[in-house]
């Protein structure tokens, strides 16, 4: 399991959809950012606001997108071990934003 599968790159942003967005939403809520986020696999306004709050709190450039720097910081903050994720984590996966290359 790679980081690209958990958090596809280069960016998750408003309009992105799928299990990676749900993972981001769960993590943001667990870390205390975006308390109003609904875990729905849809990167909307509330997810964008949660990402922006996270970026500001961590001293990152605030753009509301989950790009490489934000993704790396989230993985550090959560201690997620990408080598020990269940193989079926992405069963029933939906597509992400078709306008992005991931």
N, C-alpha and C positions, 0 to 999 in steps of 0.2 A: 504494500500500500504506500503510495507516495503522497507528498504534500500537495501535489498538483491534483490528485483525486479528491482529497479532503477539501482543499481550498484552491480551485482552479485559478490560473493566472492568465494574463497579467492582472486583471481586475474583476471583482464582482462589484456591480453597481446597480443603481435603480433600473429595474427591468429584468435583471438576472433572475433565474428560477432554477429550482432543483434541490437535491439533497444537500449540496454544499452550502446553499443559502440557509437551509434549515439548521445545519451545523453551526454556522455563523450566528444565527439568531439565538440558538440555545446557549452558546458560549457567551455572547454579549449579555444575555439575561443573567447567567450564572455569575458573571463578573460584576454585575450591578449597573450595567449600562443599557439604556433603552427599556426601562421597566414596562413600557406599554407595547413592546414588540409582541406580535402574535407569531408563533412558529407555524408558518404556512408555506414555506419554500418560495416565497415571493419577496424579493428585495424591493420594498416600497419605501415610502416616506419615513415611517417609524424606524425601520432598519437603518436607513441612511442617517437619521438623527442619532441612533445608538452608536453607529460607527464613528460619527463626528465627535460625539462625547468621549468615546474611547480614545480617539486620536489626540484630542486636546489634553486629556488626562495623562497620556503617555508622552507628551511632547513631540508628537508626530505632526507632519503637515496635515492640516484639517481639510479634507475634500469629500468626506462621506463615502469614499470608495474603499473597498478592501483590496488594496494592491500589495505588492511584495513587502514593503516595510511594515504595513499593518498586519499582514498575514504572519510574518516572522515574529512580531511582538506578541500576537495572540498565542502562537504556539509556545513561546517561552513562558508567557503568563499562565497558561493552562497546564504545562508540562505534558502535553499530549505526545505519546510515543507512537509515531506513525508506523512503526514496525510491528505493533501489537494490536492493530484494529481488527475486528471480526471480518472475515472474508465476505460475508453477505451484507456488509454495511450499506452497499449501494444497490441492493436488490430492489427492483421496481423503480429504478432511477428515471427521472424525467429530464427533459432537455433544458439547457440553460438558454440564455438570451441568444437567439440565432444571429444577432448582429455582431457578436463578439467571437473571436477565434477559438474559444474553448468549448 
